[in-house]
């Protein structure tokens, strides 16, 4: 079975993590979440890695949660769903607090939880062909686990619009609301990422770590509050997954029909 996440480090200490489920548009399942978490933890303590780039194989960056996987989880208990959602919450926290500078190389479509990954990276560069969507409400769910990070990136007022409407967001719109820092032609994505990497490599390793810690200390809630928020958001998505509306939303999407609430 191929790896769900590919890891490649160049001689400069620049490590690229590639979500590697192109046939599924790099959607999350339990294996991908576990593998990405393991590799991020490994890199966090790797003195040979100075910068981490996160991208997707194929046409998409990430389609968020694999709906077949989510549908199977809906058959489990709420307690089991909370445990499962906490793994995704922990992944987001690990990426958000990684000691190494992180760059999201957004090569294509980004849905749901994939938007969370982008929001958790320090720098986000998107191809002009990339599309973003927080589509959860159309499945009877909410972007719960990723909400602290996306709201930190785009602000509560923009979140009110895009969380509630689940409308598609162009790369240009994503830049205007603060989700990504730069939008470039698809053919220039690698060059744009390399420019940011070159700038980061000029910074002192310890100074970069200190900068990230300083920003986090100024912007984030207390450690205890963040832990409580992870638990609360995981519990909310778990409740919705096993709810009648959540199961109807997932079933409707997979069966390619409108959910009952649209009739």
C-alpha positions in Angstrom: 0.0 0.0 0.0 1.5 3.4 -1.0 2.3 5.9 1.8 -0.5 8.4 2.5 2.1 11.2 3.1 5.4 11.4 1.2 8.4 13.1 2.8 11.4 14.5 0.9 14.2 16.7 2.4 16.6 18.6 0.2 20.2 19.4 1.2 19.2 22.8 2.6 16.9 21.2 5.2 13.7 22.0 3.3 11.3 19.1 3.8 8.2 18.7 1.6 5.3 16.7 2.9 3.0 15.6 0.1 -0.5 14.3 0.8 -0.6 11.3 -1.4 -4.1 10.1 -2.1 -4.6 11.7 -5.5 -7.4 9.4 -6.5 -9.3 10.6 -3.5 -8.2 14.2 -3.9 -6.0 13.8 -0.8 -9.0 13.4 1.5 -8.4 12.6 5.1 -8.9 9.1 6.5 -7.6 7.6 9.7 -4.4 6.4 8.0 -3.5 9.8 6.5 -4.2 11.6 9.7 -2.0 9.3 11.7 0.8 9.3 9.1 0.8 13.1 8.8 0.8 13.5 12.6 3.7 11.1 12.9 5.8 12.8 10.2 5.1 16.3 11.6 6.2 15.1 15.1 9.3 13.6 13.5 10.2 16.8 11.8 9.5 18.9 14.8 12.5 17.2 16.5 14.7 16.8 13.5 17.6 19.2 13.6 18.2 18.6 9.9 14.9 20.1 8.9 14.6 23.9 8.8 11.4 24.5 6.8 8.4 22.4 6.1 6.3 22.7 2.9 2.9 21.0 2.8 1.2 20.2 -0.6 -0.9 17.7 -2.3 -0.3 15.1 -5.1 -2.3 15.4 -8.3 -4.9 18.1 -9.0 -6.0 18.8 -5.5 -4.5 20.1 -2.3 -7.0 18.3 -0.1 -10.7 17.5 -0.3 -11.0 17.4 3.5 -12.5 14.3 5.1 -13.0 11.2 3.1 -16.8 10.9 3.0 -16.8 7.1 2.8 -14.7 7.1 6.0 -16.9 9.6 7.7 -20.0 7.6 6.7 -18.5 4.5 8.3 -17.7 6.6 11.5 -21.3 7.7 11.7 -22.2 4.0 12.5 -20.0 4.2 15.6 -21.0 5.6 19.0 -20.7 9.2 19.9 -17.8 8.4 22.3 -15.9 6.6 19.5 -16.6 9.6 17.2 -15.2 12.0 19.8 -12.1 9.9 20.1 -11.7 10.0 16.3 -12.4 13.7 15.9 -9.8 14.4 18.6 -7.1 12.8 16.4 -7.9 15.4 13.7 -8.0 18.2 16.3 -4.5 17.0 17.5 -3.2 17.0 14.0 -4.3 20.6 13.5 -2.7 21.6 16.8 0.6 19.9 15.9 0.7 21.7 12.6 -0.3 25.0 14.0 2.3 24.9 16.7 5.1 23.3 14.8 8.4 24.8 15.7 9.7 24.9 12.1 8.3 27.5 9.6 5.6 26.0 7.5 4.5 26.9 3.9 1.3 25.7 2.3 1.8 25.1 -1.4 -1.8 25.1 -2.5 -1.8 23.4 -5.8 -5.5 22.8 -6.3 -8.9 22.4 -4.7 -9.2 22.7 -0.9 -12.3 21.6 0.9 -13.4 21.3 4.6 -10.5 20.1 6.7 -8.1 20.9 4.0 -8.8 24.6 4.6 -7.8 24.0 8.2 -4.4 22.7 7.1 -3.8 25.9 5.0 -4.9 28.1 7.9 -2.5 26.3 10.3 0.6 27.0 8.1 2.7 30.1 8.6 2.7 31.1 4.9 0.2 30.0 2.3 0.8 30.4 -1.5 -2.0 29.4 -3.8 -2.2 28.7 -7.5 -4.7 31.0 -9.2 -6.7 27.9 -10.2 -7.2 26.8 -6.6 -10.7 26.8 -5.1 -11.7 26.7 -1.5 -14.9 25.7 0.2 -16.1 25.2 3.8 -18.8 22.8 2.7 -19.8 21.1 5.9 -23.2 22.6 6.5 -24.4 21.1 3.2 -23.7 17.7 4.8 -25.5 18.6 8.0 -22.1 19.1 9.7 -20.0 22.1 10.8 -16.3 23.0 10.3 -15.8 22.4 14.0 -12.3 21.1 14.6 -10.7 23.5 12.1 -12.8 26.5 13.2 -10.2 28.0 15.7 -7.6 28.1 13.0 -9.7 29.3 10.1 -11.3 32.0 12.2 -7.9 33.1 13.3 -6.9 33.4 9.7 -10.0 35.1 8.2 -11.8 36.7 11.2 -15.2 36.0 12.6 -17.1 38.2 10.2 -15.8 36.4 7.1 -16.3 33.0 8.9 -20.0 33.9 9.4 -20.4 34.2 5.6 -18.4 31.3 4.4 -19.2 28.8 7.2 -22.9 29.4 6.7 -23.2 29.7 2.9 -20.6 27.0 2.0 -20.0 28.9 -1.2 -17.0 28.4 -3.3 -14.1 30.8 -2.6 -11.7 31.7 -5.5 -8.0 32.0 -4.9 -8.3 35.8 -5.3 -11.1 35.9 -2.7 -9.0 33.6 -0.4 -6.3 36.2 -0.5 -8.6 39.1 0.1 -10.0 37.5 3.3 -6.5 36.5 4.6 -6.7 32.7 4.1 -3.7 32.8 1.7 -0.9 35.3 1.5 -0.2 35.2 -2.2 -1.9 34.0 -5.4 0.2 33.2 -8.5 -0.3 31.6 -11.9 -0.3 27.8 -11.5 2.8 27.5 -13.6 4.6 29.9 -11.2 3.7 28.2 -8.0 7.0 26.5 -7.4 8.9 29.7 -8.0 6.7 31.6 -5.6 7.2 29.0 -2.9 10.9 29.0 -3.5 11.0 32.7 -3.0 9.5 32.4 0.4 11.7 29.5 1.3 14.8 31.5 0.3 13.7 34.3 2.6 13.1 31.9 5.5 16.5 30.3 5.1 18.1 33.7 5.7 16.6 33.8 9.2 18.4 32.4 12.2 17.0 29.0 13.2 16.5 29.8 16.8 15.1 33.3 15.9 12.5 31.8 13.7 11.4 29.4 16.4 11.3 32.3 18.9 9.2 34.4 16.5 6.6 31.6 16.2 6.5 31.2 19.9 6.1 34.9 20.5 3.3 35.3 18.0 1.5 32.3 19.5 1.9 33.7 23.0 0.3 37.0 21.8 -2.4 35.6 19.7 -3.5 32.4 21.3 -5.7 31.6 24.3 -4.1 29.9 27.3 -3.0 26.3 27.0 -5.8 25.2 29.2 -8.4 27.1 27.0 -7.0 25.6 23.8 -7.3 22.1 25.3 -10.9 22.8 26.3 -11.6 24.1 22.8 -10.2 21.0 21.1 -12.4 18.8 23.3 -15.5 21.0 22.6 -15.0 21.1 18.8 -14.3 17.4 18.6 -17.5 16.7 20.7 -19.6 18.9 18.4 -18.6 17.3 15.2 -19.0 13.8 16.7 -22.5 14.7 17.8 -23.4 15.9 14.3 -21.9 12.9 12.6 -24.2 10.5 14.4 -27.2 12.8 14.2 -30.1 12.2 11.9 -29.3 15.4 9.9 -25.6 14.6 9.6 -26.3 11.0 8.4 -28.9 12.3 5.9 -26.4 14.9 4.6 -23.7 12.4 4.1 -26.0 9.9 2.5 -27.5 12.5 0.2 -24.0 13.6 -1.0 -22.8 10.0 -1.6 -26.1 9.1 -3.4 -25.9 12.3 -5.5 -29.3 13.6 -4.4 -30.4 16.7 -2.6 -30.7 16.3 1.2 -34.3 16.3 2.6 -33.9 19.8 4.1 -33.6 21.3 0.6 -37.0 20.1 -0.6 
